[in-house]
Amino acid sequence: MIYRDFKGQKLSMLGMGMMRLPVIDGDETRIDEPKAMAMIDEAIAGGVNYFDTAWGYHDGNSESLAGKALSRYARESYFLATKFPGYDLSSFGHHAEIFERQLEKCRVSYFDFYLFHNVCELNIDAYLDNETYHTYDYLMEQKRNGRIRHLGFSVHGTLETMKRFLEAYGKDMEFCQIQLNYLDWEFQNAKAKVELLKQWGIPIWVMEPVRGGKLARLPAEDAETLKALRPQESVPAWAFRFLQSIPEVTMILSGMSDEAQLADNLRTFETEAPLSATEQKALFAIAKGMTERTSVPCTACHYCTSHCPQGLDIPYLLELYNEHIFTKDFAFIAPMALGALPPEKRPEACLACRSCEAVCPQQIHISEVLADFTKHVN
C-alpha cells in the first residue's frame, strides 16, 4: 500500500468511500452487511486505513455500518471521516443534534476528519451565514474540544463558489475534497481547482476518481490504446495512475461495490507509477472524445447573452446541461446548481424566441437544448 504523510500521520493513499457499498436487490437503502463487512476486513488487510462515510449515504445507513464494522478494530488503527450534511438546507441550525447522532452511529468519541459537505451554489450563503446558523463556530468548537481532529470541506460548486468559501474559512481548512479525474480535468475545470488549492497550501482529497464507473469501462478502442502503452495496467488503474501524477493529491477515495473492484484497486496501490507526458496526452484525448460525443459545443463567447430578452446566463446553463447529460444516472450537480437560481433564470424561462441562436457562432439550437434540459431536470 502506498502511504502519504499528513501532519505526521500515515494515511493510505487509497481510501474506502462508503457511498456505494454492496446492497440487497439493488435497493440503495439496504446494505448487504456481510458483504460490506467482509470488504472492509479485506481493505484493512490490504493496508487501507482511511474510511469515508456521510450522514446521507445509503439513506443514512452508511454511518451505522461503518460503526459496526470498524468498532471491531482498535480505534487508533483507522481514520474515520464523515460530514455535516449541508447539501440539505434543513440541516442548518441542527449541528449539535446531527453531530452527536453521528458519533453514536459511528460508535466513536471523535472523528479523525470532518467536512463541510458539498459546498455549492445551493448552500454557500447558508454556510457563510455564521451569525444565523453558526456552522463554522460549532465545528471549530468541536475541533478545539478534540472531537474533530482535522477539519476540511468538500466541493461540487463552481470555482467562484469555492473561492468564496476559502476567502471566509480557508485559513482553518486542513484539506479539501474535490471531484478529480482525467475527464473532469477540463470538463469540470478541476485543473483550476487544483491550482487554487495549491495556492492556499491545502492538500487534496479526491472523490469520483473513476467518474461513477465511466472511466473503469471505456470503449474497446480506447481500452486498446491504453493497453498498447501499458499492457499490464487495468483500465480503472489508469484513472488512479493519473491521480498519482498530481503532487497535491494526498487521498484518493474509491467507492467500491464488490470484492473484485477492491482487489483490483489494492493491486494498483501496491506500487506508485505516475504517468508520463505521452501517457497523459493519450488520456486527455480519450476524455475529449468521451465528452464530445454528448456535449453541446458551447465556447462561452457570450454573444447569446446580450440578445436574450430574459437575461439568461446561457453559457452557464449549457455547461450544466453538458454535465447533466454526460453523467446520466448519477447526475446531481446540475439540479443543485439550478436550485440556487431564481425561477426566471432557469432553463424553463426560455421563450424560444431564438434571438440567441441568430448570433451563435457554433450554430447551437439553444432553445431546443434548454427545452430538453427542462425535460430532464423537471
Salt bridges, closest charged atoms under 4 A:
ASP25 OD2 - ARG30 NH1 3.82
GLU28 OE1 - HIS58 ND1 3.67
GLU33 OE1 - LYS68 NZ 2.71
ASP41 OD1 - ARG72 NH2 2.70
ASP52 OD1 - LYS83 NZ 2.88
GLU63 OE1 - LYS105 NZ 3.27
GLU97 OE1 - HIS94 ND1 3.59
GLU100 OE2 - ARG147 NH2 2.53
GLU104 OE2 - ARG101 NH1 3.10
ASP112 OD2 - ARG75 NH2 2.83
ASP125 OD1 - ARG164 NH2 2.89
ASP137 OD2 - HIS134 ND1 3.92
GLU160 OE2 - LYS163 NZ 3.48
ASP172 OD2 - LYS171 NZ 2.79
GLU174 OE1 - LYS7 NZ 2.67
GLU174 OE2 - LYS143 NZ 2.86
GLU174 OE1 - HIS150 ND1 2.85
ASP184 OD2 - ARG211 NE 2.71
GLU208 OE2 - ARG20 NH2 2.91
GLU233 OE1 - ARG230 NH1 3.00
GLU233 OE1 - ARG241 NE 3.10
GLU248 OE2 - LYS198 NZ 3.95
ASP264 OD1 - ARG267 NH2 3.43
GLU272 OE2 - ARG4 NH2 2.37
GLU279 OE2 - ARG230 NE 2.85
GLU292 OE2 - LYS288 NZ 3.98
GLU323 OE1 - ARG211 NH2 2.75
GLU357 OE1 - ARG354 NH1 2.91
GLU368 OE2 - ARG354 NH2 3.87
ASP372 OD1 - LYS375 NZ 3.41
ASP372 OD2 - HIS376 ND1 3.45
